[in-house]
Amino acid sequence: MKVLISGGGIAGLTLAYWLHHWGHTPVVVERAPHGRLGGYGIDFFGTGYDVAARMGIADRLAEHQLPADSICYVDGEGRVTARLERRLLEKVIRGPYLALMHTTLEEALGEAVRDEVEIRYGHRVAAVGQRADGVDVTFADGGDESFDLLVGADGVHSATRGLAFGPEERFARHLGYAMACYPVPDVYGLGPRRVHYGEPGRQTVLYPTGRPGELIALFLHRTADPSVPRRSERPGALRSAFADMGWLTSRLLAEAPRDDLFMDGLTQIAMPSWHNGRIALVGDACGAMTLASAQGASMAMAGGYLLARALHQHDDHRAALRSYEARLRPAVRRRQRRARAFARSLVPETGIGLAAQSTVTRLMLRDAFTGLLRRGYGDTTSILTRV
Ligand SMILES: Cc1cc2nc3c(=O)[nH]c(=O)nc-3n(C[C@H](O)[C@H](O)[C@H](O)COP(=O)(O)OP(=O)(O)OC[C@H]3O[C@@H](n4cnc5c(N)ncnc54)[C@H](O)[C@@H]3O)c2cc1C
């Protein structure tokens, strides 16, 4: 089967790997140029780790982890008020846990398919037309080509979804937050830890990337507005949302890039169906769960693996797409539900809420509360053990 994958991120590259593994011919079109930098850190465990291990890249990932031995919560003076040791986190997760840059995972996946799969960087799909026996695609550069299947792996704002299923508003569920992040020079002597500082309705997070002298600054704030400012307006919007915030926030804001500031809302995607004829979706495109789940990358890998596996197991593409969706959708829905519940208290709105969160966090981050903490993380084990 000749399969066009739109999007060379976590889901798209995983899908490409397994399609090739099972004898199909995937072609990936990725909008971005090759070798982009930047990005953000992710917690990686459970199903994602399981798929990575099956691909033989888990050891490589483990070697390229972020330097993080704990997650610390600090007050305005930078004094630690609570600390989650990595050792306890691993106990809570009950399996391998990796702290990675998102780009590290993408690079490892890209390396895994590099010699086997055609990847066209700087390309995107402009139009699609379906026939009973194929999909006709027009690319943005004007070229036309036909495939047996088109898979949209192009993230939460998927253009494939827009072309084949309808506009984003129909499927988006805004969780009431906006986020922004960018790299900053490490002039703070942060050490190997992730640090969180909160004020009512806002949170600043800082952690090392593993690249010498570089940290990621991440900003999260409550907002009822789901729209994302234009690129040129983002630095100003961020400064006004975080004006007068304590700890290192004003120094970090002064480092905000003018042109390339990653900013987005926390948006989940929930759809009645993940496929339409010979067009299917995978990863955030159909099941985004947001950073509040800490499992989006993991489930994107699950999606890539399970979709390829279903196409391997069924001769009829309709049966394959139905089976892929039936297998994965309940797990995605559970994690989305958990993420929505967690998001309600992620950044407390009031001073009283913040004080209560701080007290509970300080008390809970101990071995004695492993069970309770585990419930907070939700389902962290691999869903593939039952495949
Ligand atoms: C700040 C932050 C923190 C997070 N923390 C975690 C965490 O701790 N743990 C976790 O598991 N997950 C986390 N996530 C979520 C995780 O990153 C996503 O769920 C995951 O990346 C989804 O993978 P994907 O391949 O579906 O989409 P993406 O990773 O978004 O990849 C989509 C790809 O498609 C490309 N693309 C977009 N449009 C087009 C187009 N029109 N044509 C061609 N290509 C296109 C993009 O350039 C990109 O390469 C976090 C996300 C953010 C933003």
The ligand as a Tripos MOL2 file, in Angstrom:
@<TRIPOS>MOLECULE
LIG
   53    58     1     0     0
SMALL
NO_CHARGES

@<TRIPOS>ATOM
      1 C1          4.6700   22.5520   25.9910 C.3       1 LIG1
      2 C2          4.2150   21.1330   25.7370 C.ar      1 LIG1
      3 C3          4.5190   20.1340   26.6610 C.ar      1 LIG1
      4 C4          4.1320   18.8300   26.4280 C.ar      1 LIG1
      5 N1          4.4550   17.8680   27.3480 N.ar      1 LIG1
      6 C5          4.2040   16.5750   27.0570 C.ar      1 LIG1
      7 C6          4.6430   15.5450   27.9480 C.ar      1 LIG1
      8 O1          5.2020   15.8060   29.0160 O.2       1 LIG1
      9 N2          4.4460   14.2520   27.5740 N.ar      1 LIG1
     10 C7          3.8170   13.9210   26.4030 C.ar      1 LIG1
     11 O2          3.7010   12.7140   26.0910 O.2       1 LIG1
     12 N3          3.3410   14.8660   25.5800 N.ar      1 LIG1
     13 C8          3.5190   16.1790   25.8720 C.ar      1 LIG1
     14 N4          3.0740   17.1500   25.0320 N.ar      1 LIG1
     15 C9          2.2070   16.7680   23.8970 C.3       1 LIG1
     16 C10         2.9850   16.1810   22.7350 C.3       1 LIG1
     17 O3          4.0660   17.0080   22.3600 O.3       1 LIG1
     18 C11         2.0430   15.9730   21.5610 C.3       1 LIG1
     19 O4          0.9130   15.2700   21.9890 O.3       1 LIG1
     20 C12         2.7380   15.2000   20.4350 C.3       1 LIG1
     21 O5          3.8150   15.9420   19.9330 O.3       1 LIG1
     22 C13         1.7550   14.8600   19.3220 C.3       1 LIG1
     23 O6          2.4640   14.3120   18.2530 O.3       1 LIG1
     24 P1          1.9290   14.4600   16.7590 P.3       1 LIG1
     25 O7          2.9370   13.8110   15.9000 O.co2     1 LIG1
     26 O8          0.5200   14.0350   16.6890 O.co2     1 LIG1
     27 O9          1.9150   16.0270   16.5190 O.3       1 LIG1
     28 P2          3.1490   17.0290   16.4310 P.3       1 LIG1
     29 O10         4.2360   16.6030   17.3380 O.co2     1 LIG1
     30 O11         2.5530   18.3770   16.6050 O.co2     1 LIG1
     31 O12         3.6730   16.8540   14.9420 O.3       1 LIG1
     32 C14         2.9380   17.3370   13.8520 C.3       1 LIG1
     33 C15         3.8950   17.5230   12.6890 C.3       1 LIG1
     34 O13         3.1510   17.9020   11.5440 O.3       1 LIG1
     35 C16         3.7860   18.9970   10.9110 C.3       1 LIG1
     36 N5          2.7530   19.7400   10.2020 N.ar      1 LIG1
     37 C17         1.8320   20.5970   10.7030 C.ar      1 LIG1
     38 N6          1.0310   21.0300    9.7300 N.ar      1 LIG1
     39 C18         1.4360   20.4450    8.5870 C.ar      1 LIG1
     40 C19         0.9880   20.4850    7.2450 C.ar      1 LIG1
     41 N7         -0.0560   21.2380    6.8720 N.pl3     1 LIG1
     42 N8          1.6400   19.7400    6.3260 N.ar      1 LIG1
     43 C20         2.7180   18.9820    6.6720 C.ar      1 LIG1
     44 N9          3.1890   18.9010    7.9300 N.ar      1 LIG1
     45 C21         2.5540   19.6290    8.8830 C.ar      1 LIG1
     46 C22         4.4420   19.7770   12.0360 C.3       1 LIG1
     47 O14         5.4820   20.5950   11.5630 O.3       1 LIG1
     48 C23         4.9230   18.6330   12.9150 C.3       1 LIG1
     49 O15         6.1850   18.1660   12.5350 O.3       1 LIG1
     50 C24         3.4210   18.4890   25.2500 C.ar      1 LIG1
     51 C25         3.1080   19.4800   24.3210 C.ar      1 LIG1
     52 C26         3.5010   20.7980   24.5670 C.ar      1 LIG1
     53 C27         3.1700   21.8540   23.5430 C.3       1 LIG1
@<TRIPOS>BOND
     1     1     2 1
     2     2     3 ar
     3     2    52 ar
     4     3     4 ar
     5     4     5 ar
     6     4    50 ar
     7     5     6 ar
     8     6     7 ar
     9     6    13 1
    10     7     8 2
    11     7     9 ar
    12     9    10 ar
    13    10    11 2
    14    10    12 ar
    15    12    13 ar
    16    13    14 ar
    17    14    15 1
    18    14    50 ar
    19    15    16 1
    20    16    17 1
    21    16    18 1
    22    18    19 1
    23    18    20 1
    24    20    21 1
    25    20    22 1
    26    22    23 1
    27    23    24 1
    28    24    25 2
    29    24    26 1
    30    24    27 1
    31    27    28 1
    32    28    29 2
    33    28    30 1
    34    28    31 1
    35    31    32 1
    36    32    33 1
    37    33    34 1
    38    33    48 1
    39    34    35 1
    40    35    36 1
    41    35    46 1
    42    36    37 ar
    43    36    45 ar
    44    37    38 ar
    45    38    39 ar
    46    39    40 ar
    47    39    45 ar
    48    40    41 1
    49    40    42 ar
    50    42    43 ar
    51    43    44 ar
    52    44    45 ar
    53    46    47 1
    54    46    48 1
    55    48    49 1
    56    50    51 ar
    57    51    52 ar
    58    52    53 1
@<TRIPOS>SUBSTRUCTURE
     1 LIG1         1 GROUP 0 **** ****
